[in-house]
Amino acid sequence: MNTRAFRRGAVAVSAVAAGALVLAGCSGGDAPAESADPDAPVELTIATFNDFGYSDELLAEYEDEHPNVTIVHNKAATSNDARANFFQKLGNTGLADIEAIEIDWTAEMMQYADMLEPVQDDLKGRWLDWKEAAVTDADGNMVGYGTDIGPQAVCYRADLFEEAGLPTDRDEVAGLFETWDDLFEVGAEYKEKTGKPFLDSANSILQGLANQLEETYEDADGNVIATENPDVRDMYDTVIEKGVPIAAYAGQWSDDWYASMANGEFAAMLCPPWMHGIISGEAPDVSGWDIADVFPGGGGNWGGSYLTVPANGANVAAAQELAAWLTSPEIQARAFANVGAFPSQPEAYEMAEVTDATDEYFNDAPVGQINAARSEAITVSPIKGPKYFQFHEALNQAVTRVFDGLQTPDEAWDAWVTEVSAF
C-alpha cells in the first residue's frame, strides 16, 4: 500500500503495548445464521488500514454486480489500531465481515486460525507459494486471502547521483548494488564526496537484512532463538557499523524523514512498491527520483497483507465471495494501478495493468516489470513467529538508541537481550 495515508499508520506499536494485547474471548460461539435467500439484502463490512486500492468506484462495481449487497468500508486510523482491534475482538463480537491483516501479524494470527473461515479450496494455488504457506495451518486450512506483497528494489535520486559522479541510468545503477557490501561501499563514497548521508534510515537496512533470513527471532518449531542466533547479531553489527554511518535517520515515519524526501537530504532508499506513493506524495515537485531493478543480496519482501473472514461473522458466505473477488488477479492488477499495491498472484503479472505500467514521477520507470522481476528474486520466506513483531521492533529501538548516541552498540544490544527475555 503506498498512499500518504500510510503516513498515519506506519509508526510501529511499542513492544510493551504489543505484549499487553489480550485476546478477548477464546470462543465466539456459533455464527449467526445467514439468510437462506441468496437475494436477501446483505450489508458487508470490510475493515482495512492504509490504502489497499479499494476505491469507492471499485466497490460500487461489486455492488452493481450484486444488487442485494451493500458494502461499508472502514479504514483504521493506523495499522496499529487495526491490529489491536483485531486481536481484542477475534473470537468474540465486533469485527467486520472481512478484516485486513498485515504480514507481520500473521504468525500471531495463526495461533487462532480456527476462528477464521478457510479460503475456498478451488482458490488455492492462485497466490505465490510463500504467500499461501504463511496462512495455511497444520491441517491444510488456508485462512487468508492474499492481497499485495512488497518486493524491494532501490529508489534513487538520479540528480544527486550525477552530482556525486555516480551513474544515473537505472540499468547501470542496478549494477552498483548487487551485494550489501557494494551498497555500503557506494554509500560511504557518496558521503565522503558530498558530506550528506546516502540512505534514508538505518532501520530500513535492518528490515532489508532481516527479510533475507529464514530464521531470525524464532525457529520453525516456535523456539525463541533471538539472542542466540548469530545471524541476528551479525545483522545488528552490520547495521551499526556500516548502515548507521551512511543513514540520515535511525528510523522512518518522522516528520523530518518525510520532509527530507523533498529537500535532497539523502540520495537513495530501499524501496518496496508501496513506498513509491509516499515519495511522490511528499516530494511532488522533485524530478530526480528513479527506480533500479536490484536489491542487495538478491531479493526481499517488505510488507503485504491478507483479507480474513471471521468464522463467527453474520455473513460468512457473502464475505468469502467478496474477499475472493477483491483478491482475484484482475482486481489485484487494478489495485496496483490505483495505488501501487503489487499483486501476490503471478497471473496478474501477465496483465496489461502490470506489464505496461510505468510511473511518470519516477522517470517513467517500468514499475510493473521491475516489481515482477523483484518478486521473482525472492527466495527466502522468513519465519515470523508470534513474537516477531515485538522482537523486531525492540531491535529497531536498539539501533535507534545507538544512532542517537544514547547507548553504545554493546549497551543497546544487552538492553535488547533483556527486553527479549521479558516478552
RONU-51436 format. One line per 3 residues: number of its first residue (from 1); their letters; for each residue x, y, z of N, C-alpha, C. Coordinates in steps of 0.2 Angstrom, whole numbers, plus 2048, in hexadecimal, padded with zeros to 3 digits. Layout:
<pts>
NUM	a	X:Y:Z:X:Y:Z:X:Y:Z  ... $
</pts>
This chain:
<pts>
1	mnt	804:7FA:800:800:800:800:804:806:800  802:80B:7FC:808:810:7FB:805:818:7FB  7FF:819:7FE:7FD:820:7FE:800:824:804 $
4	raf	7FE:82A:804:800:82E:80A:7FD:82C:810  7F7:828:80F:7F4:826:815:7F8:821:819  7FD:81E:816:802:81A:81A:805:81E:81F $
7	rrg	806:824:81E:80A:828:823:807:828:82A  800:827:82A:7FD:827:831:7FD:820:834  7FF:81B:830:7FF:814:833:806:811:833 $
10	ava	80B:815:832:811:811:831:815:811:838  814:815:83D:818:814:843:816:80E:846  81B:80A:848:81A:804:84B:818:804:852 $
13	vsa	813:7FF:854:811:7FF:85B:817:7FD:85F  817:800:865:81C:7FE:86A:81C:7F7:86C  822:7F4:86E:822:7ED:870:81E:7EC:876 $
16	vaa	81E:7F1:87A:81A:7F0:880:812:7F0:87F  810:7F4:87A:809:7F4:878:807:7EE:875  80C:7EC:870:80A:7E6:86D:80A:7E0:871 $
19	gal	80E:7DF:876:80E:7DA:87B:807:7DA:87F  804:7E0:880:7FF:7E1:885:7F8:7DF:881  7F8:7DD:87B:7F2:7DC:878:7EF:7D5:87A $
22	vla	7E9:7D5:87C:7E6:7CE:87E:7E0:7CD:87A  7E0:7C6:877:7DB:7C4:873:7D4:7C4:877  7CF:7C8:875:7C9:7C9:879:7C4:7C3:877 $
25	gcs	7C6:7BE:87B:7C1:7B8:87A:7C4:7B3:875  7C4:7AC:878:7C7:7A7:874:7C2:7A3:870  7BC:7A5:871:7B6:7A1:86D:7B1:7A6:86C $
28	ggd	7AF:7A7:866:7AA:7AC:864:7A3:7A9:863  7A2:7A2:864:79C:79F:864:79A:79E:85C  794:79C:85B:792:79A:854:791:7A1:850 $
31	apa	793:7A1:84A:792:7A7:846:78B:7A8:845  788:7AE:844:781:7B0:843:77F:7AC:83C  779:7AA:83C:777:7A7:836:776:7AC:830 $
34	esa	779:7AA:82A:778:7AE:824:771:7AC:821  76F:7B1:81D:769:7B0:81A:769:7AB:815  764:7A7:814:764:7A2:80F:762:7A5:808 $
37	dpd	760:7AB:808:75E:7AE:802:764:7B2:7FF  767:7AF:7F9:76D:7B2:7F7:76C:7B9:7F4  765:7BB:7F4:764:7C2:7F1:762:7C7:7F7 $
40	apv	762:7C4:7FD:761:7C9:803:766:7CE:804  764:7D4:806:769:7DA:807:76E:7D8:80C  774:7D9:80A:77A:7D8:80E:77E:7DE:80F $
43	elt	780:7E0:815:785:7E5:816:78B:7E2:818  791:7E3:814:797:7E0:815:79C:7E5:818  79F:7E4:81D:7A4:7E9:820:7AB:7E6:81E $
46	iat	7AF:7EB:81C:7B6:7E9:81B:7BB:7EE:81F  7BF:7EC:823:7C4:7F0:827:7CB:7EF:824  7CE:7F5:822:7D5:7F5:81F:7D8:7FB:823 $
49	fnd	7DE:7FC:821:7E3:801:823:7E7:804:81D  7EA:80A:81E:7EE:80C:819:7EA:80D:812  7EC:80A:80D:7E8:80A:807:7E9:804:803 $
52	fgy	7E4:800:802:7E5:7F9:7FE:7E3:7FA:7F7  7E1:800:7F5:7DF:801:7EE:7D8:800:7ED  7D4:7FF:7F2:7CD:7FE:7F2:7C9:804:7F1 $
55	sde	7C9:807:7EC:7C6:80E:7EB:7BE:80D:7EB  7BB:812:7EC:7B3:812:7ED:7B1:810:7E6  7B4:812:7E0:7B2:810:7DA:7B2:808:7D9 $
58	lla	7B8:805:7DC:7B9:7FE:7DB:7B3:7FA:7DF  7B2:7FC:7E5:7AD:7F9:7E9:7A6:7FA:7E6  7A5:800:7E3:79E:801:7E0:79D:7FC:7DA $
61	eye	7A3:7FA:7D7:7A2:7F5:7D2:79F:7EE:7D4  7A2:7EC:7DA:7A0:7E6:7DD:798:7E7:7DF  797:7EC:7E2:790:7ED:7E4:78B:7ED:7DE $
64	deh	78D:7F0:7D8:789:7F0:7D2:788:7E8:7D0  78E:7E4:7D0:78D:7DD:7CE:789:7D9:7D3  788:7DC:7DA:785:7D8:7DF:780:7DD:7E2 $
67	pnv	77A:7DE:7DF:776:7E4:7E1:773:7E3:7E8  774:7DD:7EB:771:7DC:7F2:777:7DE:7F7  77D:7E0:7F5:782:7E1:7F9:784:7E8:7FA $
70	tiv	785:7EA:800:787:7F1:801:78E:7F0:805  793:7F4:803:799:7F3:806:79B:7F9:80A  79D:7F8:811:79F:7FE:815:7A7:7FC:816 $
73	hnk	7AB:801:814:7B2:800:814:7B4:805:81A  7B7:802:81F:7BA:806:824:7C2:806:824  7C5:80B:825:7CD:80B:825:7CF:80D:82C $
76	aat	7D3:809:82F:7D6:80B:836:7DA:811:835  7DB:815:83A:7DF:81B:83A:7E6:819:839  7E8:814:83C:7EF:811:83C:7EF:80A:83B $
79	snd	7F4:807:838:7F4:7FF:838:7F5:7FC:83F  7F8:800:844:7F8:7FE:84A:7F1:7FD:84E  7ED:802:84C:7E6:802:84F:7E2:7FC:84C $
82	ara	7E4:7FA:845:7E0:7F5:842:7E3:7EE:846  7E9:7EE:847:7EC:7E8:84B:7E9:7E7:852  7E8:7EC:855:7E6:7EC:85C:7DE:7EA:85C $
85	nff	7DB:7ED:858:7D3:7EB:857:7D2:7E4:855  7D6:7E1:850:7D6:7DB:84E:7D7:7D6:854  7DC:7D6:857:7DE:7D1:85C:7D9:7D2:863 $
88	qkl	7D7:7D8:864:7D3:7D9:86A:7CC:7D6:868  7C9:7D5:862:7C3:7D3:861:7C2:7CD:85D  7C8:7CA:85B:7C7:7C4:857:7C5:7BE:85C $
91	gnt	7C0:7BA:859:7BD:7B5:85D:7B7:7B8:862  7B6:7BE:862:7B0:7C1:866:7AC:7C5:861  7AA:7CB:862:7A6:7CF:85D:7A9:7D5:85C $
94	gla	7A7:7D8:856:7A9:7DF:855:7AD:7E0:84F  7B0:7DA:84C:7B4:7DB:846:7B0:7DB:840  7B3:7DE:83A:7B0:7DF:834:7AF:7D8:831 $
97	die	7AB:7D7:82C:7AA:7D1:828:7B0:7CF:825  7B4:7D4:823:7BB:7D3:820:7C0:7D7:823  7C5:7D4:826:7CA:7D8:82A:7D1:7D7:826 $
100	aie	7D4:7DD:825:7DB:7DD:822:7E0:7DC:827  7E5:7D8:825:7EB:7D6:82A:7F2:7D8:827  7F6:7DB:82A:7FD:7DC:828:801:7D6:829 $
103	idw	806:7D6:824:80A:7D0:824:80E:7CE:82A  810:7D3:82E:814:7D2:834:810:7D0:83A  809:7D0:839:805:7CD:83E:803:7C6:83D $
106	tae	804:7C4:837:801:7BD:835:803:7B8:839  809:7B7:83B:80A:7B1:840:806:7B1:846  806:7B8:849:802:7B9:84F:7FA:7B7:84E $
109	mmq	7F8:7B9:848:7F1:7B7:846:7F0:7AF:845  7F5:7AC:843:7F4:7A5:841:7F4:7A1:847  7F5:7A3:84D:7F4:7A0:853:7EC:79F:855 $
112	yad	7E8:7A3:851:7E1:7A3:852:7DE:7A2:84B  7E1:79E:847:7DE:79C:840:7D8:799:840  7D6:795:845:7CF:792:845:7CA:797:846 $
115	mle	7CB:79D:848:7C6:7A3:848:7C5:7A6:842  7C8:7A4:83D:7C8:7A7:836:7C5:7A2:831  7C1:7A4:82C:7BE:7A0:827:7C3:79E:822 $
118	pvq	7C4:798:820:7C9:796:81B:7C7:799:814  7CD:79A:811:7CC:79C:80A:7C9:796:806  7C5:798:801:7C2:792:7FD:7C7:78E:7F9 $
121	ddl	7C7:788:7F9:7CC:783:7F7:7CE:785:7EF  7C9:787:7EB:7CA:788:7E4:7CE:78E:7E3  7CF:792:7E8:7D4:798:7E7:7DB:797:7E9 $
124	kgr	7DC:791:7EC:7E3:790:7EE:7E7:78F:7E8  7EE:791:7E8:7F2:791:7E3:7F2:798:7DF  7EE:79C:7E1:7ED:7A3:7DD:7F3:7A7:7DF $
127	wld	7F5:7A7:7E5:7FA:7AB:7E7:801:7A8:7E7  806:7AD:7E8:80D:7AA:7E8:80D:7A5:7EE  812:7A0:7ED:812:79A:7F2:813:79D:7F9 $
130	wke	818:7A1:7FA:81A:7A4:801:814:7A8:804  810:7AB:7FF:80B:7AF:802:805:7AB:805  804:7A5:802:7FF:7A0:804:801:79D:80A $
133	aav	808:79B:80A:80A:797:810:80A:79A:816  80B:7A1:816:80B:7A5:81C:804:7A5:820  7FE:7A3:81C:7F8:7A3:81F:7F4:79C:81F $
136	tda	7F8:797:81E:7F6:790:81E:7F8:78D:824  7F3:78A:828:7F4:786:82E:7F6:77F:82D  7F7:77C:833:7FA:775:832:7F5:770:82F $
139	dgn	7EF:772:82F:7EA:76E:82C:7E8:76F:824  7EC:774:822:7EC:776:81B:7E6:77B:81A  7E4:77E:81F:7DF:783:81E:7E2:78A:81D $
142	mvg	7E0:78D:817:7E3:794:816:7DE:799:818  7E0:79E:81C:7DB:7A2:81F:7DC:7A9:81E  7E0:7AB:819:7E1:7B2:816:7E1:7B2:80F $
145	ygt	7DE:7B8:80C:7DE:7B9:805:7E3:7BE:804  7E9:7BC:800:7EE:7C1:7FF:7ED:7C7:7FB  7EF:7CD:7FE:7EE:7D3:7FA:7F5:7D5:7F7 $
148	dig	7F8:7DA:7F9:7FE:7DC:7F6:804:7D9:7F9  80A:7DA:7F6:811:7D8:7F9:815:7DE:7F8  81B:7DD:7FB:820:7E3:7FA:827:7E1:7F8 $
151	pqa	827:7DF:7F2:82E:7DE:7EF:832:7E4:7EF  838:7E4:7F2:83C:7EA:7F2:841:7EB:7ED  842:7F1:7EB:846:7F3:7E6:84A:7F9:7E9 $
154	vcy	84E:7FD:7E5:851:803:7E8:84F:809:7E4  84C:80E:7E8:84A:814:7E5:850:819:7E6  851:81E:7E1:857:822:7E2:856:829:7DE $
157	rad	859:82E:7E1:859:834:7DE:85E:835:7D8  85C:834:7D2:861:834:7CD:865:83B:7CC  861:841:7CE:865:847:7CE:86A:847:7D3 $
160	lfe	869:844:7D9:86E:844:7DE:874:83F:7DD  872:83A:7D9:877:835:7D7:87C:839:7D2  879:83C:7CE:87D:840:7C9:882:845:7CC $
163	eag	87F:849:7D1:884:84D:7D4:889:84A:7D8  888:844:7DA:88E:840:7DD:892:83C:7D9  891:83C:7D2:895:839:7CD:893:831:7CD $
166	lpt	88D:830:7CF:88A:829:7CE:886:828:7C8  886:822:7C6:881:821:7C0:87A:823:7C1  876:825:7BC:86F:826:7BD:86B:822:7B9 $
169	drd	86D:81E:7B4:869:81A:7B0:867:814:7B5  860:812:7B5:85E:80D:7BA:861:807:7B9  863:805:7B3:866:7FE:7B2:86D:7FE:7B5 $
172	eva	871:804:7B4:878:805:7B7:877:805:7BF  872:809:7C1:871:809:7C8:870:802:7CC  86C:7FE:7C8:86B:7F7:7CB:872:7F4:7CC $
175	glf	876:7F5:7C7:87D:7F2:7C8:881:7F4:7CE  87F:7F9:7D1:883:7FC:7D7:881:7F8:7DD  87B:7F5:7DE:878:7F3:7E4:877:7EB:7E4 $
178	etw	87B:7E7:7E1:879:7E0:7E1:87A:7DD:7E8  87F:7DF:7EC:880:7DD:7F3:87F:7E2:7F8  87F:7E0:7FE:87E:7E5:803:885:7E9:804 $
181	ddl	88A:7E5:803:891:7E9:803:891:7EE:7FE  88F:7ED:7F8:88F:7F2:7F3:88B:7F8:7F5  885:7F7:7F8:881:7FC:7FA:884:800:7FF $
184	fev	888:7FD:804:88B:801:809:891:805:807  894:802:802:89A:805:7FF:898:80B:7FB  893:80A:7F7:891:810:7F3:88E:816:7F8 $
187	gae	88B:814:7FD:888:818:802:88D:81C:805  893:819:807:898:81C:80B:89C:821:806  89D:81F:7FF:8A0:823:7FB:89C:82A:7F9 $
190	yke	895:829:7F9:890:82E:7F8:891:833:7FE  891:831:804:891:835:80A:898:839:80A  89D:835:808:8A4:839:808:8A4:83E:803 $
193	ktg	8A1:83D:7FD:8A1:842:7F8:89C:848:7F9  896:847:7FC:891:84C:7FD:890:84F:804  893:84B:809:891:84D:80F:88A:84B:812 $
196	kpf	886:848:80E:87F:846:80F:87E:83F:810  87A:83D:814:878:836:815:876:833:80E  877:82C:80D:875:829:807:86E:826:807 $
199	lds	86C:822:80C:866:81F:80D:861:823:812  85B:822:812:856:825:816:857:823:81D  858:81D:81F:857:81A:826:85B:814:827 $
202	ans	85D:813:82D:861:80D:82F:85C:807:830  856:809:833:852:803:834:84F:800:82D  84F:804:828:84D:801:822:852:7FC:81F $
205	ilq	858:7FD:821:85D:7F8:820:85C:7F1:824  85B:7F3:82A:859:7ED:82F:853:7E9:82C  84E:7EC:82A:848:7E9:827:84A:7E5:821 $
208	gla	84E:7E8:81C:851:7E5:816:855:7DE:818  859:7DF:81C:85D:7D9:81E:859:7D3:821  854:7D5:826:850:7D1:829:84C:7CD:824 $
211	nql	84A:7D0:81F:845:7CD:81A:849:7C8:816  84F:7C7:816:853:7C2:813:856:7BD:817  853:7BD:81D:855:7B7:822:84F:7B3:823 $
214	eet	850:7AC:822:84A:7A8:823:848:7A7:82B  84D:7A7:82F:84C:7A7:836:84F:7AD:839  84C:7B1:83D:84E:7B7:841:84D:7B6:848 $
217	yed	847:7B7:84A:846:7B8:851:843:7B1:854  83F:7AD:850:83C:7A7:851:83E:7A2:84C  83F:79C:84E:840:796:849:839:793:846 $
220	adg	83A:78E:842:834:78B:83F:830:788:844  833:786:84A:82F:782:84F:82C:787:854  82D:78D:853:82A:792:858:82F:794:85D $
223	nvi	835:791:85D:83A:793:863:83D:79A:862  83D:79D:867:840:7A4:867:848:7A3:867  84B:7A6:861:852:7A5:860:855:7AC:85F $
226	ate	851:7B1:861:853:7B8:85F:85A:7BA:861  85B:7B9:868:862:7BC:86B:867:7B7:86A  866:7B1:867:86B:7AB:866:86D:7AB:85F $
229	npd	869:7AE:85B:869:7AD:853:86F:7B1:851  875:7AE:84F:87A:7B3:84D:879:7B7:847  874:7B5:843:872:7B9:83D:86F:7C0:83F $
232	vrd	86B:7BF:845:868:7C5:847:86D:7CA:84A  872:7C8:84E:878:7CC:850:87C:7CF:84A  87D:7CB:845:881:7CD:83F:87D:7D3:83B $
235	myd	876:7D2:83B:872:7D6:838:872:7DD:83C  871:7DD:842:872:7E3:847:879:7E6:846  87E:7E2:846:885:7E5:846:886:7E9:83F $
238	tvi	883:7E5:839:884:7E8:833:880:7EF:832  87A:7EF:835:876:7F6:835:87A:7FB:839  87C:7F9:83F:880:7FE:843:886:801:840 $
241	ekg	88A:7FC:83D:891:7FE:83B:891:801:834  88C:7FE:830:88C:801:829:886:804:826  881:803:82A:87A:807:828:87A:80D:82B $
244	vpi	87B:80D:832:87A:814:835:87E:819:832  884:818:831:888:81E:82E:886:821:828  882:81D:824:880:820:81D:878:822:81D $
247	aay	875:822:823:86E:823:823:86C:82A:826  867:82C:823:865:833:826:861:833:82C  85D:82D:82D:859:82D:833:85A:825:836 $
250	agq	858:825:83C:858:81E:83F:852:81A:83C  84C:81D:83C:846:81A:83A:843:81E:835  83D:81B:833:839:81F:82E:833:822:831 $
253	wsd	82F:825:82E:828:828:830:828:82E:834  82D:831:836:82D:837:839:82C:83D:835  82A:843:837:828:848:833:82F:84B:82F $
256	dwy	834:84A:833:83B:84C:82F:83C:847:82A  83B:841:82B:83C:83C:825:838:83D:81F  831:83F:820:82D:841:81B:830:847:817 $
259	asm	831:84C:81B:834:852:818:83A:851:814  83E:84D:816:845:84C:813:844:849:80C  83F:846:80A:83E:843:803:83E:849:7FE $
262	ang	83C:84E:800:83B:854:7FB:842:858:7FB  845:858:801:84B:85D:801:852:85A:7FF  852:854:7FD:858:851:7FB:85D:84F:800 $
265	efa	85A:84E:806:85F:84C:80C:862:845:80B  85F:841:807:862:83A:806:861:838:7FF  864:833:7FC:864:832:7F5:861:82C:7F3 $
268	aml	860:827:7F8:85D:821:7F6:859:81E:7FB  854:819:7FA:850:815:7FE:84F:80E:7FC  84F:80A:801:84D:803:800:845:803:7FF $
271	cpp	843:801:7F9:83C:803:7F7:837:7FE:7F5  833:7FC:7F9:82D:7F8:7F6:828:7FC:7F3  824:7F9:7EF:81F:7FD:7EA:81B:801:7EE $
274	wmh	819:800:7F4:814:804:7F8:818:80B:7FA  81E:80B:7FA:822:811:7FC:822:816:7F6  820:814:7F0:821:818:7EA:81C:81E:7EB $
277	gii	816:81D:7EE:811:822:7EF:813:827:7F4  816:824:7F9:818:828:7FF:81D:82D:7FC  822:82B:7F9:827:830:7F6:824:835:7F2 $
280	sge	820:833:7ED:81D:838:7E8:818:83C:7EC  815:83A:7F1:810:83E:7F5:814:843:7F9  81A:841:7FC:81D:846:800:822:84B:7FC $
283	apd	824:849:7F6:828:84D:7F2:826:84E:7EB  820:851:7EA:81C:851:7E4:820:855:7DE  824:85A:7E1:828:85E:7DC:82F:85C:7DA $
286	vsg	831:856:7DD:838:854:7DC:838:850:7D6  83C:851:7D1:83C:84D:7CB:842:848:7CA  845:847:7CF:84B:843:7CF:84B:83B:7D0 $
289	wdi	845:839:7D3:844:833:7D6:844:82D:7D0  847:828:7D1:846:822:7CC:847:81C:7D0  846:816:7CD:846:80F:7D0:84A:80B:7CC $
292	adv	84F:807:7D0:853:802:7CD:851:7FB:7CF  851:7F7:7CA:84F:7F0:7CB:854:7EC:7CE  855:7ED:7D4:85A:7E9:7D8:858:7EA:7E0 $
295	fpg	85B:7E5:7E3:85B:7E6:7EB:861:7E2:7ED  865:7E5:7F2:86B:7E2:7F4:869:7DB:7F7  86E:7D6:7F5:86D:7CF:7F7:868:7CB:7F3 $
298	ggg	865:7CE:7EE:860:7CA:7EA:859:7CD:7EB  855:7CB:7EF:84E:7CD:7F0:84C:7CD:7F7  846:7D1:7F8:843:7D1:7FF:83C:7D4:7FE $
301	nwg	838:7D1:803:831:7D4:803:830:7D8:809  82E:7DE:809:82C:7E2:80E:825:7E4:80E  821:7E1:812:81A:7E3:812:815:7DF:80E $
304	gsy	80F:7E1:80E:80A:7DD:80B:805:7DB:810  7FF:7D9:80E:7F9:7D8:812:7F5:7D2:810  7F0:7D1:814:7EB:7CB:813:7E4:7CE:814 $
307	ltv	7DF:7CB:811:7D8:7CC:814:7D6:7C6:817  7D2:7C6:81D:7D0:7C0:821:7C8:7C1:822  7C5:7BB:823:7BE:7BB:824:7BD:7B8:82B $
310	pan	7BB:7BC:830:7BA:7B9:837:7B4:7B3:836  7B6:7AE:839:7B1:7A8:839:7AA:7A9:83C  7AA:7AE:841:7A4:7AF:844:7A0:7B5:842 $
313	gan	7A2:7B7:83C:79F:7BD:839:798:7BC:837  794:7C1:836:78D:7C1:834:78C:7BF:82D  791:7C0:828:790:7BF:821:796:7BB:81E $
316	vaa	798:7B6:821:79E:7B2:81F:79E:7B1:818  799:7AD:815:799:7AB:80E:79A:7B1:809  796:7B7:80B:796:7BD:806:79D:7C0:807 $
319	aqe	7A0:7C0:80D:7A6:7C3:80E:7AC:7BF:80B  7AB:7B9:80A:7B0:7B5:807:7B0:7B6:7FF  7AA:7B7:7FD:7A9:7B9:7F6:7AC:7C0:7F4 $
322	laa	7AB:7C5:7F8:7AE:7CB:7F7:7B6:7CB:7F8  7B8:7C7:7FD:7C0:7C7:7FE:7C3:7C4:7F8  7C0:7BE:7F5:7C3:7BB:7F0:7C3:7C0:7EA $
325	wlt	7BE:7C4:7E9:7BD:7C9:7E3:7C3:7CE:7E4  7C3:7D1:7EA:7C8:7D6:7EB:7CF:7D4:7EA  7D1:7CD:7EB:7D7:7CB:7EB:7D8:7C7:7E4 $
328	spe	7D4:7C7:7DF:7D5:7C4:7D9:7DA:7C7:7D5  7DD:7C4:7D0:7E3:7C7:7CD:7E1:7CD:7C9  7DB:7CD:7C6:7D8:7D3:7C3:7D8:7D9:7C7 $
331	iqa	7D5:7D8:7CD:7D4:7DE:7D2:7DB:7E0:7D5  7DF:7DB:7D6:7E6:7DD:7D9:7E9:7E1:7D4  7E9:7DF:7CE:7EC:7E3:7C9:7E9:7EB:7C9 $
334	raf	7E3:7EB:7CA:7E0:7F2:7CA:7E2:7F6:7D0  7E3:7F2:7D6:7E5:7F5:7DC:7EC:7F8:7DB  7F0:7F4:7D8:7F7:7F6:7D6:7F6:7FD:7D2 $
337	anv	7F2:7FD:7CD:7F1:803:7C9:7EF:809:7CD  7EB:807:7D2:7E8:80D:7D6:7ED:810:7DB  7F0:80B:7DF:7F5:80E:7E4:7FC:80B:7E5 $
340	gaf	7FD:806:7E0:804:803:7E0:804:7FD:7E4  7FF:7FA:7E7:7FF:7F4:7EB:800:7EE:7E6  806:7EC:7E7:809:7E7:7E2:805:7E0:7E3 $
343	psq	803:7DD:7DE:7FF:7D7:7DE:803:7D1:7E1  800:7CC:7E5:803:7C6:7E8:801:7C0:7E3  7FF:7C1:7DD:7FD:7BC:7D9:800:7BC:7D2 $
346	pea	804:7B7:7D1:808:7B8:7CA:804:7B9:7C4  7FE:7B6:7C4:7F9:7B8:7BE:7F9:7BF:7BD  7F8:7C3:7C2:7F8:7CA:7C1:7FE:7CD:7BE $
349	yem	804:7CA:7BE:80A:7CD:7BB:809:7CD:7B4  805:7C9:7B1:804:7C9:7A9:7FF:7CE:7A7  7FC:7D1:7AB:7F6:7D6:7A9:7F9:7DD:7A8 $
352	aev	7F6:7E0:7A3:7F8:7E6:7A0:7F9:7EC:7A6  7F5:7EC:7AB:7F5:7F0:7B0:7FC:7F0:7B4  7FF:7EA:7B4:806:7E9:7B7:80B:7E9:7B2 $
355	tda	80B:7E6:7AC:810:7E5:7A7:812:7EC:7A4  80C:7F0:7A3:80D:7F6:7A0:80E:7FC:7A4  80E:7FB:7AB:80E:800:7B0:814:804:7B0 $
358	tde	814:80A:7B0:81A:80F:7B1:818:814:7B6  81D:817:7B9:81B:81D:7BD:81F:823:7BB  81B:828:7B9:81E:82E:7B6:822:832:7BC $
361	yfn	820:831:7C2:824:835:7C7:82B:832:7C8  82B:82B:7C7:832:828:7C7:835:827:7C0  835:82D:7BD:839:82D:7B6:836:827:7B1 $
364	dap	82F:826:7B2:82C:821:7AE:82F:81A:7AF  831:819:7B5:833:812:7B6:82E:80D:7B5  830:807:7B2:82B:802:7B1:82A:7FE:7B7 $
367	vgq	826:801:7BB:825:7FE:7C2:822:7F8:7C2  81D:7F6:7BE:81A:7EF:7BE:81F:7EA:7BC  824:7EB:7B7:829:7E6:7B6:82E:7E6:7BB $
370	ina	830:7EC:7BE:835:7EC:7C3:832:7E8:7C9  82C:7E9:7CB:82A:7E6:7D1:829:7DE:7D0  827:7DC:7CA:826:7D5:7C8:82D:7D2:7C9 $
373	ars	832:7D5:7C6:839:7D2:7C6:83B:7D1:7CE  839:7D7:7D2:83B:7D7:7D9:838:7D1:7DD  831:7D0:7DB:82E:7CB:7DE:831:7C4:7DD $
376	eai	833:7C3:7D7:836:7BD:7D5:83D:7BB:7D8  840:7C1:7DA:846:7C0:7DD:846:7BE:7E5  840:7BE:7E7:83F:7BC:7EE:840:7B5:7EF $
379	tvs	845:7B3:7F3:846:7AC:7F4:845:7A9:7FB  844:7AE:7FF:844:7AD:806:83D:7AF:809  839:7AB:80C:833:7AD:810:835:7AC:817 $
382	pik	836:7B2:81B:838:7B2:822:833:7AF:826  835:7AB:82B:831:7A9:830:82F:7AE:835  829:7B0:835:827:7B6:83A:822:7B3:83F $
385	gpk	825:7B1:845:821:7AE:84A:81D:7B3:84D  819:7B1:852:814:7B5:856:817:7BB:859  81E:7BB:85B:821:7C1:85E:825:7C5:859 $
388	yfq	825:7C3:853:82A:7C7:84E:829:7CE:84E  823:7D0:84E:821:7D8:84E:825:7DB:854  824:7D8:85A:827:7DB:860:82E:7DB:860 $
391	fhe	831:7D5:85E:839:7D4:85E:83C:7D9:859  839:7DA:854:83C:7DE:84E:83B:7E5:850  836:7E7:853:835:7EE:855:83A:7F0:85A $
394	aln	83B:7EC:85F:83F:7ED:864:846:7EE:862  848:7EA:85C:84F:7EA:85A:850:7F1:856  84A:7F3:852:84A:7FA:84F:84C:7FF:854 $
397	qav	849:7FF:85A:84A:804:85F:851:803:862  854:7FD:862:85B:7FD:864:85F:801:85F  85E:800:859:862:803:853:861:80B:854 $
400	trv	85B:80D:856:859:814:856:85D:817:85C  85E:813:862:861:816:868:869:817:866  86C:812:862:873:813:860:873:819:85B $
403	fdg	86F:81A:856:86F:81F:851:86E:826:855  86A:826:85A:869:82C:85E:86F:82E:863  873:829:864:879:82A:868:877:829:870 $
406	lqt	871:826:871:86F:824:878:872:81E:87B  874:81A:877:878:814:879:87D:812:874  882:80E:877:887:80B:873:884:805:86F $
409	pde	887:802:86A:884:7FC:866:883:7F6:86B  888:7F5:870:887:7F0:874:882:7F1:87A  881:7F7:87C:87C:7F9:881:875:7F8:87E $
412	awd	874:7FA:878:86E:7FA:874:86C:7F2:873  871:7EE:871:870:7E7:870:86E:7E4:877  871:7E5:87C:870:7E2:882:869:7E4:885 $
415	awv	867:7EA:884:860:7EC:886:85B:7E8:882  85C:7E7:87B:858:7E3:877:857:7DC:879  85D:7D9:87B:85D:7D2:87E:858:7D2:884 $
418	tev	859:7D7:888:855:7D7:88E:84D:7D8:88D  84C:7DC:888:845:7DD:885:842:7D7:883  846:7D3:87F:844:7CD:87C:842:7C8:881 $
421	saf	846:7C7:886:844:7C3:88B:83E:7C4:88F  83B:7CA:88E:835:7CD:892:82F:7CC:88E  830:7CA:887:82A:7CA:883:826:7C3:884 $
</pts>
